[in-house]
């Protein structure tokens, strides 16, 4: 079943930010973002769903990255294979958890890092889920502002990016409504 576009914002250069209701694993994009922890351990939530659907290669590649580089810092993102998923890759964005301090800035940085990884790969489209709003417990209003700011800020800093479409894929609920309000409120 195709995702339902709930809100859409066109930015300079024909770039489109869409808020969609749907299944992240079925998003028609080059890459999906995983709400990751620094160890790239995919224990629950969206991370576990992505890991199950992608198959063993995703976990093995993530383990190799962590073995080589160490724990991925909050605010950073790395790319692995998409394995059995239809996308070209999975971008693992390490968002903050509530209580670390500067959650909004750190979350925005993690997402901008994810979009930059897509740009570095030459990908044109990416979809991301709710990051840091689940078990990381960052308040939904903080998350909604960070999501919108990350997309706008990335394209402001990278107007010639290969990334032409960024989609925020959510389920129905309070976070969806807050993101719609953040989009309507402007920068």
FENJOGI-V65392 format. One record per helix or strand of 3 or more residues. SS is the DSSP state (a for helix, b for strand). FROM is the first residue (numbers start at 1). TO is the last residue. If there is no record, write none. Layout:
BEGIN
ss->[SS;SS]
from->[FROM;FROM]
to->[TO;TO]
END
This chain:
BEGIN
ss->[b;a;b;a;b;a;a;b;b;a;b;a;b;a]
from->[4;12;15;24;31;45;56;77;89;103;125;140;165;174]
to->[11;14;21;26;36;54;69;80;94;121;128;157;170;184]
END
